Amino acid sequence: MASDEEHNIKVFLTAKDTENRLTLQPGSSPFLACDQPTEFEVSVFVDPGQVFQTVLGFGGAFTDASAETYFKLPEARQQELVNAYFSVEKGLGYTLGRIPIH
């Protein structure tokens, strides 16, 4: 039998101009059993027994233009930018980056 923890939704928040970077929000919302929803109700169906893919990480795309802008920044600002993307404590905690190859 599943524990109560397995039936709760955890909410994480990332918000501009705040300290929130994938910050776990207090409290939780339980998944509740319900009847078949109508087509007018918003519903999310989760089947933990069905796995489609493995998540390797999260990240973003770094374009040629962003690289040029990055290299025009002073070294301290470059480090600040890297921390904003890749630091788990001070940034978004990215683990992946996509770059163009010419």
C-alpha positions in Angstrom: 0.0 0.0 0.0 1.3 3.5 -0.9 2.1 6.0 1.9 0.3 9.3 2.3 3.5 11.0 1.0 3.2 9.2 -2.3 -0.2 10.7 -2.9 0.7 14.3 -2.2 1.6 16.9 -4.8 4.8 18.9 -4.2 4.9 22.4 -5.6 8.2 24.1 -6.6 8.4 27.8 -7.5 10.8 29.8 -9.6 10.0 33.5 -9.8 11.8 36.5 -11.2 13.2 39.1 -8.8 13.0 36.7 -5.8 15.1 34.2 -4.1 12.8 31.4 -5.4 14.8 29.0 -7.7 13.0 25.7 -7.7 12.0 26.4 -4.1 9.8 23.8 -2.5 6.6 25.5 -1.3 5.2 24.7 2.2 2.3 22.4 2.5 1.1 19.9 0.0 -2.1 19.0 -1.9 -3.4 15.5 -1.8 -4.4 13.6 -4.9 -8.1 12.7 -4.4 -10.0 9.9 -5.9 -12.9 11.2 -8.0 -15.4 10.1 -10.6 -14.7 10.2 -14.3 -14.3 14.0 -15.2 -16.4 15.6 -17.8 -14.7 17.2 -20.9 -15.2 20.6 -19.2 -13.1 19.8 -16.2 -9.3 20.2 -16.1 -7.7 16.9 -15.2 -4.3 15.4 -14.9 -3.9 11.7 -15.1 -0.8 10.2 -13.5 0.1 6.5 -13.8 3.3 6.0 -11.8 3.5 2.5 -13.3 3.9 3.9 -16.8 7.3 5.3 -17.6 8.0 6.9 -21.0 11.4 8.4 -20.5 14.2 9.2 -18.0 14.9 12.9 -17.3 18.6 13.6 -17.7 18.4 17.1 -16.4 17.1 20.6 -17.1 18.7 23.4 -19.1 18.5 25.9 -21.9 19.8 26.9 -25.3 22.9 29.2 -25.6 23.0 30.9 -28.9 25.8 32.6 -30.9 24.4 36.0 -29.9 24.3 35.1 -26.2 27.9 33.9 -26.4 29.0 37.2 -28.0 27.2 39.1 -25.2 28.7 36.9 -22.5 32.2 37.5 -23.7 31.7 41.3 -23.6 30.9 41.1 -19.9 33.5 41.7 -17.2 34.8 38.5 -15.7 32.8 39.0 -12.4 29.6 39.4 -14.4 30.4 36.3 -16.4 30.7 34.3 -13.2 27.5 35.8 -11.9 25.7 34.7 -15.1 27.1 31.2 -14.9 26.0 31.0 -11.2 22.5 32.3 -12.2 22.1 29.4 -14.6 24.1 26.5 -13.1 24.3 27.0 -9.3 22.0 24.9 -7.2 22.2 27.3 -4.3 22.1 30.7 -6.1 20.6 30.0 -9.5 18.3 27.7 -11.6 20.5 24.6 -11.1 20.7 23.8 -14.8 22.5 20.6 -15.6 22.4 20.8 -19.4 23.1 23.4 -22.1 22.5 23.2 -25.8 24.9 25.1 -28.1 25.0 25.5 -31.9 27.8 23.7 -33.8 28.8 25.2 -37.1 
